[in-house]
Amino acid sequence: MIETELGVARPSVYFEEQFKSLPKLENKTVAITGTTSGTGYVAAETFGRLGARVILLNRPSARADKTLHVLQSIGLPGSFYQVDCDLQSFESVRSSLPKIEALCEQGLDVLCNNAGVMALEDTATVDGFDIQMQTNHLSHFLLTKLVFPFLEKAESLRGEARIVNHSSMARLMVKRLESKYMEKRGGDLGGNGSLMLLFPGGRWIRYGQSKLANAAFTSCLHEKLKIRKSNIKAVVAHPGVADTDLQRTTVKDVGGRSWLNRSFLDMVFRVYIKMGQSKEDGALGIIKSMADPVVRSGEFIGPGMTMAAMKGPALSYPLEGYYDNVETRELLWTKSCEAIEDDFVI
Ligand SMILES: NC(=O)c1ccc[n+]([C@@H]2O[C@H](COP(=O)([O-])OP(=O)(O)OC[C@H]3O[C@@H](n4cnc5c(N)ncnc54)[C@H](OP(=O)(O)O)[C@@H]3O)[C@@H](O)[C@H]2O)c1
């Protein structure tokens, strides 16, 4: 178990053992979105332990400032740099580029698209897209396009680079990726139904679509990079159910002002988290994807591939056919390019 100043809620079972298999990363630069808590924080701290230069891509907040301060003051061999990047706004993502570029003179070895929000209200971002789809996928698509030349530079200097996306078991809540969720229809995408199981409400369908998009994006990248015979690897992970701030943020949003709603949901998530694992064990999927030398492009890494895979060591699985197919790849790429109003040519 890693003790952090941000606190540890429960013991880890697999973390230290899997950590031992990771190489030192002294000459590597990694960028991670959403490092103020949860799996992103654990990944940032872990790469600091391994000696990497870690770029923290967070929206500006006191939490982001505190995270930088904590990471810089706990005496790790790596170094940390904060770059403002609010995934709810394409303009904010674009304006993060000069600072990232300045930190990537020797290339970017790993981009980890980790940040995410879950089951939020049916609202639009400033760009008009669903708040979950833009935060969880579309802005990560734009970010990946922007930093791609730095990944290529790391690949040419050190032999490989990686793009890691963070999906979820919630990808299994939807049967196929639908174009409307990637269109400028935020606020008009199914309302605020919050039922999770059997007949999932709009909040969960939109979350499921965004997490399916993370997996489909990986499939697209893997295919395109393979055709180019690139040594940039595209990998996707999921954390099972991990004890992070994600559920607490959802409780606040779904419960709204009603004390009763919030208490009920809080109770449901507490039971759910008991069936899951610590945030350190949950972070192992992205950490292994980012650093383990045996990982290959096109792998899905996590504690299992079914809805029951709530905890366990991070293992490798193949991508699933229901999004790892030509039709879904074309849909994902076309709609994402339309959304960012730009091409992304690999
Ligand atoms: N925990 C689980 O059981 C679970 C299960 C399946 C998948 N996941 C996935 O794991 C990933 C990490 O989530 P977590 O569980 O670690 O949750 P978390 O503790 O809530 O962390 C989420 C991170 O995303 C950041 N974020 C949210 N909106 C952002 C924005 N607009 N711009 C930049 N950063 C933003 C948050 O930063 P702020 O401080 O700015 O809010 C925070 O650092 C997510 O993609 C999530 O879908 C988690």
The ligand as a Tripos MOL2 file, in Angstrom:
@<TRIPOS>MOLECULE
LIG
   48    52     1     0     0
SMALL
NO_CHARGES

@<TRIPOS>ATOM
      1 N1        -13.1130    4.3940   -9.8530 N.am      1 LIG1
      2 C1        -13.6930    3.4420  -10.5580 C.2       1 LIG1
      3 O1        -14.2750    2.4830  -10.0070 O.2       1 LIG1
      4 C2        -13.6430    3.4920  -12.0370 C.ar      1 LIG1
      5 C3        -14.2740    2.4550  -12.7470 C.ar      1 LIG1
      6 C4        -14.1900    2.4510  -14.1220 C.ar      1 LIG1
      7 C5        -13.5000    3.4330  -14.7910 C.ar      1 LIG1
      8 N2        -12.9090    4.4560  -14.1000 N.ar      1 LIG1
      9 C6        -12.2050    5.4760  -14.8740 C.3       1 LIG1
     10 O2        -10.9950    5.8230  -14.2490 O.3       1 LIG1
     11 C7        -10.6270    7.1570  -14.6340 C.3       1 LIG1
     12 C8        -10.1450    7.9140  -13.4140 C.3       1 LIG1
     13 O3        -11.2310    8.0700  -12.5120 O.3       1 LIG1
     14 P1        -11.0750    7.8800  -10.9390 P.3       1 LIG1
     15 O4        -11.8560    6.6910  -10.5620 O.co2     1 LIG1
     16 O5         -9.6560    7.9790  -10.5460 O.co2     1 LIG1
     17 O6        -11.9270    9.1360  -10.4420 O.3       1 LIG1
     18 P2        -11.5380   10.4840   -9.6700 P.3       1 LIG1
     19 O7        -10.8340   10.1740   -8.4200 O.co2     1 LIG1
     20 O8        -12.8100   11.2530   -9.6140 O.co2     1 LIG1
     21 O9        -10.5240   11.1920  -10.6840 O.3       1 LIG1
     22 C9        -10.9680   11.7910  -11.8550 C.3       1 LIG1
     23 C10        -9.9320   12.7880  -12.3230 C.3       1 LIG1
     24 O10       -10.4190   13.3750  -13.5460 O.3       1 LIG1
     25 C11       -10.2720   14.7780  -13.4190 C.3       1 LIG1
     26 N3        -11.2050   15.5370  -14.2520 N.ar      1 LIG1
     27 C12       -12.5530   15.5470  -14.2210 C.ar      1 LIG1
     28 N4        -13.0310   16.4520  -15.0990 N.ar      1 LIG1
     29 C13       -11.9590   17.0250  -15.7020 C.ar      1 LIG1
     30 C14       -11.7920   18.0310  -16.6750 C.ar      1 LIG1
     31 N5        -12.8410   18.6800  -17.2190 N.pl3     1 LIG1
     32 N6        -10.5410   18.3630  -17.0700 N.ar      1 LIG1
     33 C15        -9.4650   17.7490  -16.5180 C.ar      1 LIG1
     34 N7         -9.5500   16.8020  -15.5770 N.ar      1 LIG1
     35 C16       -10.7890   16.4380  -15.1610 C.ar      1 LIG1
     36 C17       -10.5140   15.0540  -11.9420 C.3       1 LIG1
     37 O11        -9.9930   16.3320  -11.6350 O.3       1 LIG1
     38 P3        -10.7820   17.5140  -10.8330 P.3       1 LIG1
     39 O12       -10.1100   17.6030   -9.5170 O.co2     1 LIG1
     40 O13       -10.5420   18.7230  -11.6880 O.co2     1 LIG1
     41 O14       -12.2210   17.1360  -10.7600 O.co2     1 LIG1
     42 C18        -9.7280   13.9140  -11.3230 C.3       1 LIG1
     43 O15        -8.3580   14.2430  -11.2730 O.3       1 LIG1
     44 C19       -11.8650    7.7540  -15.3030 C.3       1 LIG1
     45 O16       -11.6790    7.7910  -16.7040 O.3       1 LIG1
     46 C20       -12.9760    6.7850  -14.9510 C.3       1 LIG1
     47 O17       -13.9960    6.7320  -15.9410 O.3       1 LIG1
     48 C21       -12.9700    4.4940  -12.7380 C.ar      1 LIG1
@<TRIPOS>BOND
     1     1     2 1
     2     2     3 2
     3     2     4 1
     4     4     5 ar
     5     4    48 ar
     6     5     6 ar
     7     6     7 ar
     8     7     8 ar
     9     8     9 1
    10     8    48 ar
    11     9    10 1
    12     9    46 1
    13    10    11 1
    14    11    12 1
    15    11    44 1
    16    12    13 1
    17    13    14 1
    18    14    15 2
    19    14    16 1
    20    14    17 1
    21    17    18 1
    22    18    19 2
    23    18    20 1
    24    18    21 1
    25    21    22 1
    26    22    23 1
    27    23    24 1
    28    23    42 1
    29    24    25 1
    30    25    26 1
    31    25    36 1
    32    26    27 ar
    33    26    35 ar
    34    27    28 ar
    35    28    29 ar
    36    29    30 ar
    37    29    35 ar
    38    30    31 1
    39    30    32 ar
    40    32    33 ar
    41    33    34 ar
    42    34    35 ar
    43    36    37 1
    44    36    42 1
    45    37    38 1
    46    38    39 2
    47    38    40 1
    48    38    41 1
    49    42    43 1
    50    44    45 1
    51    44    46 1
    52    46    47 1
@<TRIPOS>SUBSTRUCTURE
     1 LIG1         1 GROUP 0 **** ****
